Amino acid sequence: MPDNIRYDGDGQYWIGLSTSRTLQWDIAFRYPFIRKILLIMEKYIGRPPMEKNGGVLAIDLAGNPIAHYYDPGLALVTSAMKIGNHLYIGSFCYPYILRLNLKQYPAQAAT
C-alpha cells in the first residue's frame, strides 16, 4: 500500500510503503462484516496487528524500481526523504524517525 512520494533531486522518487498485502487485509477487504468486527475491536481492545513488511521503494524517472528497503516488523511507513547519504523514514504510528545510511546499507539485488 503506497503512501507519500518524494523526489530527491538526484533522479529518484522515494515511495513510502505502509504495509504489504496480508491474508488478514485480503479477508477484511472482501467481507464487510469482518471490517465491522475489526473496527469494534480497535475501539475497545486495540488495533490487531495486521501490518508487516513496511518500507520504502525507490524508482527512477522512467518508473523502474531501483531499491526496496523493508523490514518484516516495520509497518505504517508514510514517507521517506533522502538527504545526503541518509534516508529518513517516518511513520504515523511510531514516535520516532528511522535514519538509514545508504552507503553503509546499499540495496541488495534480488536473488
N, CA and C of each residue as an Amber inpcrd file, in Angstrom:
protein
   333
   0.8390000  -1.1670000   0.0000000   0.0000000   0.0000000   0.0000000
   0.8900000   1.2380000   0.0000000   1.0620000   1.8710000  -1.1410000
   1.9190000   3.0590000  -1.2000000   1.2830000   4.2530000  -0.4980000
   2.1430000   5.1120000   0.0050000   1.6690000   6.3260000   0.6660000
   2.3080000   7.5240000  -0.0270000   3.0630000   8.3290000   0.6630000
   3.6430000   9.5410000   0.0820000   4.7660000   9.2330000  -0.8860000
   4.9940000  10.1720000  -1.7990000   6.0670000  10.0590000  -2.7790000
   6.8700000  11.3540000  -2.7450000   8.1930000  11.2210000  -2.7670000
   9.0740000  12.3970000  -2.7310000  10.1750000  12.2340000  -3.7780000
  10.4930000  13.3430000  -4.4340000  11.6060000  13.3810000  -5.3840000
  12.8490000  13.8590000  -4.6450000  13.9860000  13.2030000  -4.8780000
  15.1980000  13.5490000  -4.1230000  16.1420000  14.5080000  -4.8460000
  15.8300000  14.9020000  -6.0710000  16.7000000  15.8050000  -6.8190000
  17.8380000  15.1040000  -7.5310000  17.9900000  13.8030000  -7.3080000
  19.0490000  13.0170000  -7.9460000  18.4940000  12.0130000  -8.9510000
  17.2800000  12.2330000  -9.4100000  16.6860000  11.3410000 -10.4060000
  15.9490000  10.1460000  -9.8290000  15.5970000  10.2060000  -8.5400000
  14.8770000   9.0900000  -7.9200000  13.6690000   9.6110000  -7.1510000
  12.6220000   8.8230000  -7.2000000  11.4510000   9.0540000  -6.3600000
  11.4680000   8.0110000  -5.2500000  11.1050000   8.4380000  -4.0430000
  11.0370000   7.5480000  -2.8920000   9.5900000   7.4370000  -2.4650000
   9.0680000   6.2200000  -2.4130000   7.6630000   5.9670000  -2.1010000
   7.5720000   5.1990000  -0.7860000   6.8410000   5.7640000   0.1540000
   6.6030000   5.0680000   1.4150000   5.5910000   3.9570000   1.2160000
   5.9050000   2.7740000   1.7030000   5.0090000   1.6150000   1.6020000
   4.5550000   1.2550000   3.0130000   3.3030000   1.5520000   3.3080000
   2.8320000   1.3730000   4.6840000   2.7960000  -0.0850000   5.1120000
   2.4090000  -0.9590000   4.2270000   2.3560000  -2.3820000   4.5490000
   2.2370000  -3.1840000   3.2570000   2.5830000  -4.4300000   3.3250000
   2.3580000  -5.3050000   2.1760000   0.9820000  -5.9680000   2.3320000
   0.5340000  -6.5920000   1.2790000  -0.7350000  -7.3110000   1.3750000
  -0.5650000  -8.5130000   2.2820000  -1.5410000  -8.6870000   3.1470000
  -1.5350000  -9.8430000   4.0340000  -2.8680000 -10.5590000   3.8930000
  -2.9150000 -11.7680000   4.3520000  -4.1550000 -12.5370000   4.3080000
  -5.2490000 -11.8310000   5.1060000  -4.8790000 -11.2450000   6.2450000
  -5.8580000 -10.5590000   7.0820000  -6.4880000  -9.3770000   6.3390000
  -5.6690000  -8.5880000   5.6310000  -6.2100000  -7.4560000   4.8770000
  -7.0860000  -7.9390000   3.7200000  -6.6600000  -8.9880000   3.0350000
  -7.4660000  -9.5190000   1.9300000  -8.8480000  -9.9510000   2.4190000
  -8.8950000 -10.6180000   3.5610000 -10.1840000 -11.0590000   4.1170000
 -11.0210000  -9.8580000   4.5400000 -10.3890000  -8.8720000   5.1760000
 -11.1230000  -7.6830000   5.6240000 -11.6930000  -6.9060000   4.4470000
 -10.9530000  -6.8020000   3.3490000 -11.4560000  -6.0810000   2.1790000
 -12.5770000  -6.8380000   1.4860000 -12.5570000  -8.1450000   1.5940000
 -13.5530000  -8.9590000   0.9120000 -14.8910000  -9.0040000   1.6580000
 -14.8470000  -8.9710000   2.9880000 -16.0650000  -9.1590000   3.7700000
 -16.3350000  -7.9480000   4.6770000 -17.3990000  -7.1820000   4.4010000
 -17.7290000  -6.0060000   5.2290000 -17.9660000  -6.3580000   6.6970000
 -18.5050000  -7.5360000   6.9660000 -18.7610000  -7.9510000   8.3410000
 -17.4620000  -8.0300000   9.1400000 -16.4130000  -8.5370000   8.5180000
 -15.1080000  -8.6330000   9.1760000 -14.5660000  -7.2330000   9.4700000
 -14.7530000  -6.2940000   8.5360000 -14.3000000  -4.9180000   8.7690000
 -15.0050000  -4.3120000   9.9760000 -16.2870000  -4.5860000  10.1260000
 -17.0290000  -4.0690000  11.2790000 -16.4950000  -4.6530000  12.5840000
 -16.2010000  -5.9420000  12.5730000 -15.6360000  -6.5800000  13.7660000
 -14.2790000  -5.9500000  14.1050000 -13.4500000  -5.6990000  13.0850000
 -12.1420000  -5.0830000  13.3200000 -12.2770000  -3.6780000  13.8990000
 -13.2500000  -2.9190000  13.4360000 -13.4720000  -1.5770000  13.9770000
 -13.8990000  -1.6240000  15.4370000 -14.7660000  -2.5600000  15.7680000
 -15.1930000  -2.7120000  17.1650000 -14.0090000  -3.1340000  18.0300000
 -13.2020000  -4.0580000  17.5400000 -12.0120000  -4.4860000  18.2840000
 -11.0640000  -3.3150000  18.5100000 -10.8530000  -2.5200000  17.4730000
  -9.9360000  -1.3860000  17.5940000 -10.4350000  -0.3730000  18.6190000
 -11.7490000  -0.1770000  18.6620000 -12.3240000   0.7950000  19.5900000
 -12.1830000   0.3470000  21.0430000 -12.4350000  -0.9230000  21.3260000
 -12.4810000  -1.3960000  22.7100000 -11.2270000  -2.1290000  23.1840000
 -10.5200000  -2.7690000  22.2870000  -9.3660000  -3.5820000  22.6890000
  -8.0600000  -2.9890000  22.1640000  -8.0750000  -2.5560000  20.9610000
  -6.8760000  -2.0570000  20.2930000  -6.7810000  -2.6560000  18.9070000
  -5.9830000  -2.0460000  18.0970000  -5.8470000  -2.4890000  16.7090000
  -5.1050000  -3.8290000  16.6560000  -5.6980000  -4.8120000  15.9990000
  -4.9790000  -6.0840000  15.8560000  -3.8010000  -5.9070000  14.8890000
  -2.6890000  -6.5780000  15.1330000  -1.5160000  -6.4190000  14.2540000
  -1.7480000  -7.1080000  12.9110000  -2.0390000  -6.3210000  11.9010000
  -2.3000000  -6.8510000  10.5610000  -1.2730000  -6.3620000   9.5380000
  -0.3970000  -5.4610000   9.9450000   0.5630000  -4.8750000   9.0260000
   1.9360000  -5.5090000   9.2050000   2.6530000  -5.6130000   8.0900000
   4.0320000  -6.0930000   8.1280000   4.7120000  -5.6990000   6.8270000
   6.0240000  -5.7990000   6.8220000   6.8450000  -5.5140000   5.6470000
   6.6850000  -4.0910000   5.1230000   6.5400000  -3.1210000   6.0120000
   6.5320000  -1.7300000   5.5810000   7.9320000  -1.3230000   5.1690000
   8.0110000  -0.2730000   4.3650000   9.3280000   0.1760000   3.9410000
   9.2450000   1.2620000   2.9030000  10.2540000   1.2810000   2.0420000
  10.4000000   2.3330000   1.0470000  10.8240000   1.7110000  -0.2730000
  10.2670000   2.2360000  -1.3570000  10.6320000   1.8140000  -2.7030000
  11.2090000   3.0130000  -3.4300000  12.3690000   2.8500000  -4.0590000
  12.9780000   3.8960000  -4.8770000  12.7740000   3.5330000  -6.3410000
  12.3340000   4.5110000  -7.1290000  12.1690000   4.2980000  -8.5680000
  12.8800000   5.4250000  -9.3120000  13.2840000   5.1430000 -10.5560000
  13.9170000   6.1760000 -11.3590000  12.8520000   6.9990000 -12.0830000
  13.2850000   7.9390000 -12.9050000  12.3450000   8.8370000 -13.5790000
  11.4530000   8.1220000 -14.5880000  11.8920000   6.9590000 -15.0690000
  11.0810000   6.1740000 -16.0040000  10.1140000   5.2400000 -15.2910000
  10.1700000   5.1990000 -13.9610000   9.2740000   4.3380000 -13.1950000
   9.8210000   2.9610000 -12.9100000  11.0910000   2.7380000 -13.2000000
  11.7120000   1.4360000 -12.9390000  12.1750000   1.3560000 -11.4870000
  11.8880000   0.2450000 -10.8050000  12.3360000   0.1090000  -9.4230000
  13.8570000   0.0210000  -9.3340000  14.4180000   0.7440000  -8.3660000
  15.8670000   0.7670000  -8.1660000  16.2420000   0.0660000  -6.8700000
  15.5160000   0.3740000  -5.8040000  15.8370000  -0.1860000  -4.4890000
  14.5540000  -0.3690000  -3.6930000  14.5700000  -1.3590000  -2.8270000
  13.4290000  -1.6180000  -1.9460000  13.9940000  -1.9240000  -0.5630000
  13.7120000  -1.0530000   0.3720000  14.1220000  -1.2440000   1.7570000
  12.8730000  -1.5670000   2.5670000  12.8940000  -2.6790000   3.2920000
  11.7350000  -3.0590000   4.0980000  12.1970000  -3.8900000   5.2820000
  11.2840000  -4.0530000   6.2080000  11.5580000  -4.8800000   7.3750000
  10.2530000  -5.5540000   7.7760000  10.2640000  -6.8520000   8.1030000
   9.0190000  -7.5220000   8.4920000   8.3340000  -6.8990000   9.7080000
   9.0940000  -6.2730000  10.5890000   8.4990000  -5.6700000  11.7720000
   8.1010000  -4.2190000  11.5930000   8.4180000  -3.6470000  10.4600000
   8.1200000  -2.2390000  10.2030000   6.7670000  -2.1220000   9.5240000
   5.9430000  -1.2000000  10.0120000   4.6160000  -1.0330000   9.4220000
   4.2180000   0.4310000   9.4630000   3.2730000   0.7540000   8.6070000
   2.6680000   2.0690000   8.5360000   3.6860000   3.1720000   8.2550000
   4.5950000   2.9150000   7.3200000   5.5450000   3.9160000   6.8480000
   4.7770000   4.9010000   5.9760000   4.9690000   6.1970000   6.2410000
   4.2250000   7.1980000   5.4860000   5.0930000   7.9880000   4.5300000
   6.3810000   8.0910000   4.8020000   7.2120000   8.9090000   3.9270000
   8.6720000   8.5360000   4.0710000   9.4320000   8.9480000   3.0560000
  10.8770000   8.7690000   3.0780000  11.4990000   9.9530000   2.3630000
  12.5770000  10.4600000   2.9320000  13.2610000  11.6080000   2.3490000
  14.7570000  11.3400000   2.3740000  15.3980000  11.4590000   1.2030000
  16.8380000  11.2600000   1.1200000  17.5200000  12.6110000   1.2750000
  18.4420000  12.6780000   2.2440000  19.2510000  13.8680000   2.4630000
  20.6940000  13.4000000   2.5590000  21.4920000  13.7650000   1.5810000
  22.8800000  13.3110000   1.5450000  22.9430000  11.8160000   1.3650000
  23.6600000  11.1450000   2.2540000  23.7890000   9.6850000   2.1870000
  22.8000000   8.9660000   3.0900000  21.8440000   9.6990000   3.6360000
  20.9010000   9.1000000   4.5730000  19.4840000   9.1560000   4.0510000
  18.7260000   8.1500000   4.4310000  17.3040000   8.0930000   4.1230000
  16.5600000   8.1890000   5.4520000  15.6750000   9.1640000   5.5440000
  14.8710000   9.3760000   6.7490000  13.4740000   8.8480000   6.4810000
  12.9980000   7.9590000   7.3500000  11.7200000   7.2760000   7.1560000
  10.8110000   7.6060000   8.3290000   9.5860000   8.0310000   8.0060000
   8.6250000   8.3900000   9.0390000   7.4080000   7.4910000   9.0240000
   6.7560000   7.3980000  10.1590000   5.5500000   6.5890000  10.3310000
   4.5590000   7.3800000  11.1600000   3.2800000   7.1880000  10.9010000
   2.2890000   7.9260000  11.6910000   1.9160000   7.2220000  12.9800000
   2.4310000   6.0330000  13.2270000   2.0770000   5.3520000  14.4710000
   3.2560000   5.2130000  15.4350000   4.4810000   5.4380000  14.9550000
   5.6450000   5.3310000  15.8250000   6.1800000   6.7250000  16.1400000
   6.6010000   6.9810000  17.3760000   7.0360000   8.3260000  17.7680000
   8.5200000   8.6000000  17.4680000   9.0290000   8.1030000  16.3660000
  10.4170000   8.3440000  16.0190000  10.5760000   8.3150000  14.5070000
  11.7600000   8.7460000  14.0530000  12.1150000   8.7210000  12.6330000
  13.2800000   7.7590000  12.4730000  13.1900000   6.8860000  11.4960000
  14.2620000   5.9390000  11.2130000  15.2650000   6.6070000  10.2810000
  16.5390000   6.4980000  10.5830000  17.5980000   7.0570000   9.7290000
  18.4540000   5.9090000   9.2260000  18.5460000   5.7740000   7.9130000
  19.2810000   4.6770000   7.2890000  20.4260000   5.2420000   6.4650000
  21.6480000   4.7990000   6.7330000  22.8170000   5.2110000   5.9750000
  22.8510000   4.3810000   4.6840000  22.6360000   5.0300000   3.5400000
  22.5510000   4.3090000   2.2680000  23.9040000   3.8100000   1.7820000
  24.9960000   4.4310000   2.2130000  26.3370000   3.9460000   1.8460000
  26.6730000   2.6780000   2.6370000  26.2830000   2.6650000   3.8940000
  26.5650000   1.5200000   4.7560000  25.6270000   0.3470000   4.4570000
  24.3850000   0.6510000   4.0740000  23.3910000  -0.3910000   3.7850000
  22.7960000  -0.2060000   2.3920000  23.5720000  -0.4970000   1.3540000
  23.0240000  -0.3560000  -0.0070000  21.9830000  -1.4410000  -0.2820000
  21.0980000  -1.1480000  -1.2190000  20.0820000  -2.1330000  -1.5970000
  20.7640000  -3.3390000  -2.2230000  20.2830000  -4.5250000  -1.9000000
  20.8320000  -5.7640000  -2.4350000  20.0030000  -6.2250000  -3.6220000
  20.6540000  -6.8200000  -4.5890000  19.9510000  -7.3720000  -5.7410000
  19.1310000  -8.5720000  -5.3030000  17.9390000  -8.6910000  -5.8590000
  17.0810000  -9.8410000  -5.5300000  17.6570000 -11.0930000  -6.1550000
  17.6250000 -12.1980000  -5.3930000  18.1630000 -13.4510000  -5.9220000
  17.0720000 -14.4600000  -6.1030000
